[in-house]
């Protein structure tokens, strides 16, 4: 049940806000990258590359050496 008198923790709110800003920045970067890819190679290439990137992430693969994490 929601407590109307409960105050939000400013540290938690700040952390959530910082996380949201970070996510927004990544979406902006993805949009800009996508636009450049479309301009250079067309929509089919761009969609294919992004789908392959999603599959790469889903497969939990990494390009970083094991000792770098």
N, C-alpha and C positions, 0 to 999 in steps of 0.2 A: 504494500500500500504506500502511496506517495504521501510524504509528510510535507504539508504546505509551509511549516515553520522551519524546516531544515534548510540551512544555508549551503550553497554550493561551495566546494573547496576550490579556492582560486588557483591553487597549484594544479589541480586536476583539470580545471577549465583551461588554464594556460597551456598545459600539455596537449590537450585535445585541440586547441586552436593552432598550436605549432604543428601538430601532426596534419591537420586539415590544410594548412598553408603549404606544407611540404608536398602533400598529395596533389594539391592544385597546381603547384609548380611542375610536377612530373607530367600531369595531364597537358599542361601548356607545352612542355618540351615535346611530348609525343605528337601533339597536333602540328607543331612546327616541323618536326622530322617527317611526319606523314605528308605534309604539303610539299616539302622538298623532294621526297621520293616520288610523289605523283608527278611533279613537274619534270623530273629527270627521266622517269621510267614508266609512268602511267599507273593507273589504278590497279590493274591486275597484279603487277609486280609488288606494289605497295601492300595490298591486302595479303598476298601470299607471304611476303616477308614478315608481316605482323602476326599472321597465323602461325608461321614456323617459330617465331619468337615465343608465342604463347605455349606452343607444344613443348618447346625447350624448357620453359619455366615449369610446366606441368609435369615433365619427366624428371624434375629436380636435378637437372644437370647444371654443372658449373664450369666456367672457363678459368676459374681461379685455382691455383695450386692448393692442395689440401693444407699445407702449412701456412697459407696466407690468411686463413680464417680464424 
